[in-house]
Amino acid sequence: MKKIKNIKITRYMIDLPDYLKEHVKPLYAYEMEQYTLSVLQRFYSSHRIKGEVRFGNPPSGYIADFVVSRPNGEPMILVEVKATKFINRDVYKDLILKVSPFVSNAYFILTNGSETLLGRVEKSQPEEIELSKALEMIKHQEGEDGVSDVVARPNEGVIKSILSDAIKESISNEQCKNPDDYQQKAETLLAFVDSIQQDGFLYMEGDQSLWGFSPENETLFFRRLLGQCDVDSIVKFSPARSLYNMLDGHKINMCSLVCMNDPSEKDYADSETGIPNTEGKAADSFIISACEAEKETDLTMWRLYGDDAKGICIRFDIQKDKINEKGFTLAPVSYANKDGFHFELEVIKQIREHSAISGKQFVFNNWKIWKHFFKKYQFSIEQEIRLLFLPEVEGASEQAESKWFLDDRTSIYSEMKLFDVSTLDTDFPLVVNKIILGVRFPSNKDNADQINTCFLRSNIALIDQKRTEIVIPSTITDYQ
């Protein structure tokens, strides 16, 4: 924005010449607040600053004061923003008188969005400087280690009250006909909310109307909402061709969500919670649908996903240190009950509704990830454990190879992601443990021997490289 000097900004834009109106619009309270917050918080976030932001609007016209502490708790930076009149040295001196009895070691940044005054409490005359240069000066003087980690935090008590009320409402509303089924999970969520500290909540991108969990706490919240996935291995049923593709290319594929059995699945969680589908496309989300290893003899799973027992079941070991890294998320899928009530999504919905009443919307910053772990009751027999890969998230693995194919079942031309399984030194979190040929797999006993030989020669990676029996025929004897 072009610098404007020696202009007194009044409370009403009608008092300004037309040619100045667009230039000075950010100087009014709301626009000023948004502009300054966005600039400062970008700086704070990029340099790992922690702290708090307090807002008020006393007669003096100050609308915000930022307090950022050193690691030992001593105040380091205090920023006050003047919204209703132009920044000048009189304002700076007034600020000195106001806060110097309480803060002895502080910088002061006064800005109207284009012009800035920077000074320290012991100096009576501030230096006129651009905002970006002021922030760089603080960074340079304090150093990376001297700047402590703080960003603006919403009111902890208010958010905890909203979250707790939403959870209680979810279990007590009339749609929840069997509250005892969800009591334990509700108590787990309430205990988690109660344990969150002040730094566990954030404003979203500097917008005071949007708040949410910190990234770490959002992950912990959804882990409790979905339930723990404390397993060492999972099994995946698939047609025989996936086995031959793996042997030929030494790669495991992850299919796009557009090829799911239920075409409405990709929009299910959005529609149930009322969250607008504004981020990402189902075609850009890739999954492996699996279940607990105990289901490797489950007849229904063989019928539905193992090509009526003519296919295979692959058992994978989970490399837990690679879960929730590089764009991968592994979690159990949550299902609605037989009446269509979905407690977990009701919690999300109620959080949004309760927060909207307060005038501040609660936002799930990684909803684009977690929304893919909810499904309708019809599919609950699967008890799916899902591995999700989102290549567009920050830090996602770039090791995947892309391949397009025509899906036989849906007739949708779709992309898949292929990950190398010939080495353990990869981002992919699953390692082949064994392969079971279905009871109706052609000549399954003879083929098990042949395919086992092929597998060992392919050098596909195993946790235990000394194992020699990987491919085996199914032990099921009463398949109908």
Residue pairs with C-beta under 8 A, 6 or more apart in sequence:
1 23
1 26
1 113
1 114
2 23
2 114
3 114
3 115
4 20
4 23
4 24
4 114
4 115
5 115
7 20
7 24
7 86
8 85
8 86
9 16
9 24
9 27
9 28
9 84
9 85
9 86
9 112
10 16
11 28
11 84
13 21
13 24
13 25
13 28
16 24
25 31
26 32
26 35
26 112
26 113
26 114
27 83
27 86
27 112
27 113
28 83
28 84
29 57
29 63
29 83
29 84
31 113
32 63
32 81
32 83
32 112
32 113
33 55
33 63
33 64
33 81
33 83
33 208
34 206
34 207
35 113
36 64
36 81
36 111
36 113
37 53
37 64
37 152
37 203
37 206
37 207
37 208
38 205
38 206
39 131
39 132
39 135
40 66
40 79
40 135
40 206
41 151
41 152
41 203
41 205
41 206
42 206
43 49
43 135
43 139
44 51
44 68
44 150
44 151
44 152
45 151
47 139
47 144
47 147
48 147
48 149
49 68
49 147
49 148
49 149
49 150
49 151
50 68
50 69
50 148
50 149
50 150
50 151
50 199
51 66
51 67
51 68
51 69
51 148
51 150
51 151
51 152
51 153
52 67
52 150
52 152
52 153
52 198
53 64
53 65
53 66
53 67
53 151
53 152
53 153
53 203
54 64
54 65
54 67
55 63
55 64
55 208
56 62
56 63
56 64
56 65
57 63
60 94
60 98
61 82
61 83
61 84
61 85
62 80
62 81
62 82
62 83
63 81
63 83
64 79
64 80
64 81
65 78
65 79
65 80
65 81
66 77
66 78
66 79
66 80
66 152
67 75
67 77
67 78
68 75
68 76
68 77
68 78
68 147
68 148
68 150
69 75
69 76
69 148
69 150
70 76
70 146
70 148
71 148
74 105
75 103
75 105
75 106
76 105
76 106
76 107
76 142
76 147
76 148
77 106
77 107
77 109
77 138
78 99
78 103
78 106
78 107
78 108
79 107
79 108
79 109
79 110
80 95
80 99
80 108
80 110
81 110
81 111
82 91
82 110
82 112
85 91
86 112
87 110
87 111
87 112
87 115
87 116
87 117
89 117
89 125
89 126
91 110
91 117
92 108
92 110
92 117
92 119
92 126
93 124
95 108
95 110
96 108
96 121
96 124
99 106
99 121
100 121
103 121
104 121
104 122
105 121
106 120
106 121
107 118
107 119
107 120
107 138
108 117
108 118
108 119
108 120
108 121
108 126
109 116
109 117
109 118
109 131
109 134
109 135
110 116
110 117
110 126
111 117
111 131
111 134
113 131
114 130
114 131
115 128
115 130
116 128
116 129
116 130
116 131
116 133
116 134
117 126
117 127
117 128
117 129
118 126
118 127
118 129
118 134
118 137
119 125
119 126
119 127
129 137
138 147
139 147
150 199
151 202
151 203
152 202
152 203
152 206
152 208
153 198
153 199
153 201
153 202
153 203
154 201
154 202
154 203
154 208
154 211
154 360
156 196
156 197
156 198
156 200
156 201
158 358
159 201
159 211
159 362
160 193
160 194
160 196
162 351
162 354
162 355
162 358
162 362
163 193
163 351
163 354
163 362
164 190
164 193
164 194
165 350
165 354
166 347
166 350
166 351
166 353
166 354
166 355
167 186
167 189
167 190
167 193
167 347
167 350
168 186
168 190
169 350
169 354
170 176
170 182
170 186
170 343
170 346
170 347
170 349
170 350
171 179
171 182
171 183
171 186
171 343
172 179
173 346
175 339
175 341
175 346
176 182
176 341
176 343
176 346
177 339
177 341
178 337
181 337
181 343
182 343
185 224
185 225
185 227
185 343
185 344
188 224
189 221
189 224
189 225
189 347
192 220
192 221
192 224
196 213
196 217
199 214
200 213
200 214
200 216
200 217
201 211
201 212
201 213
201 214
201 217
202 211
202 212
202 213
202 214
203 210
203 211
204 210
204 211
204 212
204 363
204 365
208 360
209 359
209 360
209 361
210 360
210 361
210 363
211 355
211 360
211 361
211 362
211 363
212 218
212 362
212 363
212 364
212 365
213 221
213 364
213 365
215 365
215 366
218 364
218 365
218 366
219 324
219 366
222 331
222 370
222 373
223 331
225 334
225 344
225 347
226 331
226 332
226 333
226 334
226 344
226 370
226 373
227 332
227 334
229 330
229 331
229 332
229 385
231 292
231 293
231 318
231 385
232 317
232 318
233 293
233 315
233 316
233 317
233 318
233 433
234 290
234 291
234 292
234 293
234 315
234 316
234 318
234 385
234 430
235 290
235 291
235 292
235 293
235 295
235 296
235 313
235 314
235 315
235 316
236 288
236 289
236 290
236 291
236 313
236 314
236 316
237 301
237 302
237 304
237 305
237 306
237 311
237 312
237 313
238 305
238 306
238 307
238 311
238 312
238 314
239 306
239 307
239 310
239 311
239 312
240 307
240 310
240 311
240 312
240 441
242 253
242 311
242 312
242 314
243 312
243 314
243 435
243 451
245 251
245 253
246 252
246 421
246 432
246 460
247 451
247 454
247 455
247 458
247 460
249 418
250 420
250 421
250 422
250 458
250 459
250 460
251 401
251 418
251 419
251 420
251 421
252 288
252 418
252 419
252 421
252 428
252 430
252 432
253 403
253 416
253 417
253 418
253 419
254 286
254 287
254 288
254 387
254 389
254 400
254 416
254 417
254 418
254 419
255 286
255 287
255 288
255 407
255 414
255 416
256 282
256 283
256 284
256 285
256 286
256 414
256 415
256 416
257 265
257 266
257 282
257 283
257 285
257 286
257 287
257 372
258 266
258 282
258 283
258 410
258 412
258 414
259 407
259 409
259 410
259 412
259 414
260 266
261 379
262 268
262 375
262 376
262 378
262 379
263 410
265 375
265 376
266 282
266 285
266 372
267 277
268 374
268 375
268 376
269 275
269 345
269 348
269 371
269 372
269 374
270 276
270 277
270 371
272 342
272 345
272 349
272 374
273 345
273 348
273 349
273 352
274 349
274 352
275 348
275 352
275 364
275 367
275 371
279 367
279 368
280 368
280 390
280 392
283 414
283 415
284 390
284 391
284 392
285 372
285 388
285 389
285 390
286 388
286 389
286 390
286 391
286 416
286 417
287 372
287 386
287 387
287 388
287 389
288 386
288 387
288 430
289 305
289 382
289 384
289 386
290 316
290 384
290 385
290 386
290 387
291 298
291 301
291 382
291 383
291 384
291 385
292 383
292 385
293 315
295 301
295 383
296 313
296 315
296 436
297 474
297 475
297 476
299 476
299 479
299 480
300 381
301 313
301 382
302 308
302 309
302 311
302 313
302 438
302 439
302 474
302 476
302 479
303 309
304 382
305 311
306 312
306 313
306 438
307 438
308 440
309 438
309 439
309 440
309 441
309 474
309 476
309 479
310 438
310 440
310 441
310 442
311 438
311 441
312 435
312 436
312 437
312 438
312 441
313 435
313 436
313 438
313 474
314 432
314 434
314 435
314 436
315 432
315 433
315 434
315 435
315 436
316 430
316 431
316 432
316 433
317 430
317 431
317 432
317 433
317 463
318 330
318 429
318 430
319 424
319 429
319 430
319 431
320 429
322 328
322 427
322 428
322 429
323 329
323 330
323 429
324 330
325 395
325 427
325 429
326 395
326 396
326 397
326 427
327 389
327 390
327 391
327 393
327 395
327 396
327 397
328 387
328 388
328 389
328 397
328 427
328 428
328 429
329 369
329 387
329 388
329 390
330 385
330 386
330 387
330 388
330 429
331 373
331 385
331 386
331 388
332 373
332 383
332 384
332 385
332 386
333 373
333 374
333 375
333 379
333 382
333 383
333 384
333 385
333 386
334 342
334 344
334 345
334 373
334 374
334 375
335 342
335 374
335 375
335 376
335 377
335 379
335 380
336 342
336 345
336 375
336 376
336 377
336 380
337 343
337 377
338 377
340 376
340 377
342 374
344 374
345 374
348 364
351 362
352 361
352 362
354 362
355 361
355 362
364 370
368 390
368 393
369 388
369 390
369 393
372 386
372 388
373 386
373 388
375 384
387 429
387 430
389 396
389 397
389 400
389 417
390 396
391 397
391 400
391 417
397 419
397 427
397 428
399 419
399 420
399 426
399 427
399 428
400 417
400 418
400 419
401 417
401 418
401 419
402 415
402 416
402 417
402 418
403 415
403 416
403 418
404 413
404 414
404 415
404 416
405 413
405 414
405 416
406 412
406 413
406 414
407 413
407 414
419 426
419 427
419 428
420 426
420 428
421 428
421 430
421 431
421 432
421 460
421 461
422 458
422 459
422 460
422 461
423 461
424 431
424 461
424 463
431 461
431 462
431 463
432 460
432 461
432 462
432 470
433 462
433 463
434 469
434 470
434 471
434 472
435 451
435 455
435 470
435 471
435 472
436 472
436 473
436 474
437 444
437 447
437 448
437 451
437 471
437 472
437 473
437 474
438 444
438 474
439 473
439 474
439 476
439 477
439 479
440 479
441 447
441 473
441 474
444 473
444 474
445 473
447 473
448 471
448 472
448 473
451 471
452 468
452 469
452 470
452 471
452 472
455 470
455 471
456 468
456 470
462 470
